[in-house]
Amino acid sequence: MFSQPDNICFEIPDWVNEYCSNYQASPELNKRVAFVITASRMNVEEGSGGPFAAAIFEKGTGELVSLGVNLVEAQRSSMLHAEMVAIAVAQARLATYDLGSASAAGYELVTSTEPCTMCLGGVLWSGVNKVVAAARDEDARAIGFDEGPKPDDWIKSLNDRGIEVLDDVERDSARSVLQMYKESKGHIYNSRKR
């Protein structure tokens, strides 16, 4: 007899809520980016996932709405990239699938590394109207991650949909987390090696 789960859920690591409780809202972009990069480092140090983190903030005020970390291996789901987790938590917290309708000011996604192919799609449908990325796609690829067939003009494609993009914000700091992960022999989890 066929049987599948009736309910699919994921758990946020215990350290995340405590880390978030120490966040002070800031209109300074570099502080928000540093907060996310530190979370990516902590995710590795705590052994809860890969070297990626992302957060949703209110634009303008810098209020934190959600923090997501990479949970792919820990929770055995290829969908649980940091950006997807941050988006899902924000949507649950705000009780809407459309973050574009939840605030007049709008929301931004700050991510420790540019969105991969899957996360780029998630951004398009989430309703966020700004993306801030630290490390580049090529930085993740350099240590062995497969970011998928993302278009070269991904920034323009988001801009054309009314989504502002800033990249290379605190790139060196984010890249150092990726290098730390590689040097610590962190598992590079690709479903296929090419």
Secondary structure, DSSP 8 states (H G I E B T S, - for coil): -----S-------HHHHHHHHT----S-HHHHHHHHHHHHHHHHHTTSS-S-EEEEEETTT--EEEEEE--TTTTT-TT--HHHHHHHHHHHHHT-S-TTSS-SS-EEEEEEE---HHHHHHHHHH---EEEEEE-HHHHHHTT----S--TTHHHHHHTTT-EEE--TTHHHHHHHHHHHHHTT-----SS--
